[in-house]
Amino acid sequence: MALAVSSDFDGGNIEVVAIDGAQADLRIRKDSRAGWSQWFYFRVDCEAGQPLTLTLKDVDQCSYPGGWDNYRARVSEDGQVWRQCDTRYENGDLIISYTPQTPAVWFAYFAPYGLNRHEELLHRAAGAGAKLDIIGHSTEGRPISRLRFGNGRKKVWFLGRQHSGETMASWWMEGAVAHLMKTSDPEVVELLSKATIYLVPLVNIDGAFHGNLRANAAGLDLNRQWHIPPENAPEVAAILKSMDDTGVDFMMDVHGDEAIPHVFMDGCDIDVKSTPAQKTGCQDYYAALLKASPAFQTVHGYPPNFGGDDAPTICARAVPRRYGCVGMTLEMPFKDSLDVSDPEQGWSPQASADLGAACLKALSVVI
């Protein structure tokens, strides 16, 4: 059977350059109305048992070329279980070698998380007692959904996938929501008596659908729009309006980092305008998370000047400045974590979900 490559599905991204037998030259498509690229997700129809060589051309021209060093692509033969496969970065190309045992196989930058699964998460949480609200709509009219757990005095916000290609944030949300649904767990009961927890699991829903790495449908990086959000960032405007209504005591923005093989935080404690209380709040939370998760560490991460002149427009800078809250960006790796290495799956959906639960456990300690 002739090799066929496709990506015309939710979150798909690839362009076919040439196919010759069991070899294909491919190219990662740029984001909608923007120049970013790194996310890929595509299906290959082929002959079972046929060794494949898939070359993603010119990936050294992608947004984060350092992300390809020691990186291994993810592969799935059922669309459910994702493993690392043989991958090498040579002469500006990413070369994937794999022999599938089925006539259809999927490849991705990280385990995908589609809109159907996102809807299932929302309704599963609502069925377990969470309050589900639509707080706004995206550039293309898709709903920006928010979950609310608890009725405590402290107002806590978690945001996921401002950068739509960072799908580990959605898997993190699954773990966080599953933890909050443990209504018979005394620790969870106590947390929800102290705090009202708001989660926006998928901020950049248009970008997720289109297979973008960072951009929303208008071509904007939403995580650079938090100071004064423009009209073509309705996703950010909707969240800020909702935050204005509730207030914010603690917030976390959940992301993935292409190059750094560690879980780490970039918090408002390093902001030149942070208060002593904000610095202490971040440090106390980091200490609690170090105890709750073997994946988290504080040695490796971004430099203090990360973001440069754009730093005040980043969510975890702008929101703490606006509300006086404790705020931080959580980063997870696309590569295998060097702290909790898994040679088969790398940093994975399960690792992300486990971290989501651990982040809630750490919150219970400090809230």
N, C-alpha and C positions, 0 to 999 in steps of 0.2 A: 504494500500500500504506500502511496506517495505521502511524504511528510506534509503536514499542514499546521500552520501556526495561526492562532487567533487570540484576540483580546477584546472582542466586542461584547463585553459583559460588565457588570457592576465592578468598578475598581480596576478594570483591565488597562494595561499600558504596554504596548510594544508596536514597533513598525518592522515589517519584513523588508529586508534589503535584497536577499537572494536565498534560494534553497537549492541544494545540490545533493541528491540522495538523502543520507541521514545527517547532513550538515546544513546548518542555517546561519546566515549572517543577519543579525537583528540590530535594531537601534531603539533606545529609550526615547519615547516622545516627550517633548517639553510640556510643562503645565499650561493650562488654559490661560491664554492672554498674558503669559509670563515666560521667563527664561529658565526657571528652575527645572531640574531633572535629576532623578536618581531612582525613583520608584519604578519597578516593573512587575508585571503580573500577566501571565499569558498561559494558554493551553497549547499543548502539542498533541496532535493525533498522528499516530505512527504504528509501526508494526511492533507488537510485544516482543521483547528480547533483542531488539535492534539497538546497538550502541549509538547514542546521539552525541553530536558535538554542536553546541549552540554558542555562537560568538556574538556577544553584545559589543558592537563596534563603538570605538571612540568614547568609552566611558570616562576617560581622563578629562573629557570636556564637560562632564556632569558637574553638578553644584559642589559636591564634596569628594573630590578624587581621593583624598586620604581615607575615605570610607571603604575603598576597595582593597587596601592592604590587609592581608590575613582575614578576608571576608569569605564566607561560603554561602552560596545561594540556597534558598529553601525549595524543596520539592515535595509534591504530594501526588499519590496515585489514586486517592479517593476524595480529595478536596477537604479532608478532615484532619488527618494526621500529617504534620509537616516535619521534614527532617533536613539536615544539611546534606549537600552533595558536593562532589569534587568540583572545585572552582579554582581557577588561577587567573591572576591579573598580569597580563603580558603586553608590552608595547602599546599601552593605552586601551587594550581590549579586555573584556571579561569573558573567559572561556569556561563554559559549563559542560562537563562530561557526565553522562548518565545513561544507564541501560534500564528502561522501564520494563516492568513485568505485565503491564496492562496496555491496551491500545490508546489510552488517553492519559496524559500526565500534565500536571500544572507546575509552573515555576514562578517564584515570587521573590521580591527583595526581603520580605518578612511575611510571616503567616497572615494572609488577608483577613479582613473582618468586614463583611458586607452589610448593606442596609437592611436586609431581611433579618440577619442575626441581631442587629441593633434594635430593630422593632421588637423582636422576641425578648430581648433583655428588658426593655421598657415595660412591656406588658407582664412579664414575669414578676418584676418588682412591684408593679401596681397591684397585681393579684395577691401579693404578700403583704399589702398594706401601705406601700409607699404612695405618696400623692404625685400623680403625673400631670404636669402642666406643659402647655405650649406657650413659650414666652416670646416668640417672634418667628420670623421666617427668613430664610436665606435669600441671597441674590436671585436665585431661580425659583423661589417660592416654597422650598422644602421646610418642614417644621423644625424649629430649634426646641428640643424637648428637655425638660428639667424634671428630675426626681427629687422628692423631699422625704426625708426620714426624720422622725423625732419631733419634739416640740420644746427642746431646751432653750435656755437663755442665750447661749453662745451660738453665733451664726457662722457656719463652716461651709465653704464652697470648694468643690473639686471640678475642674474642667479637663476635658479630654479631646485630643485630636484637633487642636487649632491647625496643626500641620497634618493634613489628611493622610499622607503616606506613612505616618508614624503609628501604625496599627497596633503596636504593643500597648498604646494608651487605651484602646478599646478592650483588650484582654485584661488590662489592669482594672478597668471599670467592672468587668465581670467578677473579679475577685473581691473588689470593694463592696459591690452590691450584694454578693452572696454572703459576705460577712455581716452586713447590716440586716439581712433577712433572718439571721439567727436569733429570733425573738425569745428563745428560751435560754440564751446564753446570758448569765448575769452581767458579764462585762459589757455586752452590747446594750442590755437594758439600762445600765447605769449611764453609758455614753449618751444614749438617746434621751435620757432624762436631763442631761446637762447641756446638750447641743441640739440644734436643728441643722441637719446636714443636707445641703443641696448639691446635686451632681448634674452636670451637663455633659453626658457621655460623648457626644459627637458635635463639636462646635462647627467644624468645616464640613458640613454634610454634602455640599455641592462638590467640593474637591474630592471627597471620598468616592462619590459616584463616578466622577470623570477620571479617576486614576491619577490625580495630581500628587506631587510630593508635598508642596507647601501652599500653593495659591488657592484662593476661593474662585468662584466663577468669574469674578471681575478682575482676576489677576493679582490680587493683593495678598501679602503675607499678613494674616490676621493678627499675628503676635507682634506686629509693629504698628497697631492701630488703636492702642488703649489710652492714649493721652487725649486726643480729640477724634473719635472715630468718624470717618467720612461717610457719606451717604452710601457708597458702594461697599461698606463693611457693616451691613445690617445685623450680622451675627454678633459682633462685638457690642453694637449699640443696644441690642435686646438684652444681653447679659448685664451690661452696666445699668440699664434701667431697672432690671430685676434686683441687682445688688443695691441700688439706691433705695429700693422699697424695703429690703430686708436688713440692710447693714451687713458688714463683714467683720468677723473677729479673726478668722484664719482662712487662708486660701492656698490651694495647691493646683498648679497647672501641669498636667501630665504629658510628657513628650518622649521622643526617642532621639538619640544622637548617633549620627552615621559613623563617626571616627573613633570615639573613645570607648574601649571595651569594659566599661564599668557602669554601675548604677551610682548616680551622684545627684546632689542638689545644687541649684544656683538660687540662693535666697536673697531676700531683701536685706539681710544682715550686712551684706557688702555694699549696699547702696550708700552713697555719701550722705544722703538725706534721711537715712534710717535713724530711728530713735533708740535709746538704750533698751527700752522695753521690746522693741522689734528685734533687736540683735539678740537679746536674751531668749525671746520666744523661739527664734529660729534655732539657736544652739541647744535649747532644751529639747526641742523636737528631734533634732539630729541625734542627740544622745539616746532618746527613747527608741528611735528607729534602728540605731546600731544594735540594740538589744533584741529588737523584734525581728530583724531580717539579716541573715548571713550574707545577702547579696549587696547590702548597702555599705558604702565606705565614704570617708571624707578626705582621703589623700589625693585622689585624682578627680579632676573636674575642670571647669572653666577658670580662666584668670579673673582677677577682680575687675579688670576693665572690659570684660565681655560685653558686647553690644555697642561699645563705643558711644558715639553721639546719639544712636538710636535707643540706648538703654532706657530712658524715661518713657518710651512708647511701648515697651515690653510689658506684658500682663503682670508679671511678678515684681515689677518695679512700680508701674502706674497704679495698680490696685492698692498696694500698701500705702503709697503716698496719698491716695484719694480718701481712704477710710481709716488710716492709722493702724491697720491690722498687721498680723504676721503673715507673710506671703513668700512663696517659693516655687521654683520650677523643678520638677522631678524629671530626670533624664535616665532612660534605659538604653541599653546598647542594641544595635542591629547585629553586631558581631557577637560571638560567644563571650560571655562574661569571664574575665580572668579570675574572678573571686569565687564564683560557683560554676565552674566550667561543666558543660554537658557536651561531650564530643559528638553525640548523635544528633541532638536537636539544637544545640546552641542556646542562646537566650530565646525563650520559647513562650507560647501562649500560657502554659502552666506557670512558668517562672514569673511572668507578668502578673497573672492572677494572684499568685502567692504573695507577691509584693503589694498588690492592692489590699489584701487582707492585713498584711503586716503594717501598712501605713495607717489603717484604722485602729489597729491595736496600739500603735505608738500614740495616736491621737488620744486614746482613752487615758493614757498616762499623764498627758500635759494639759488637757482641756480644763 
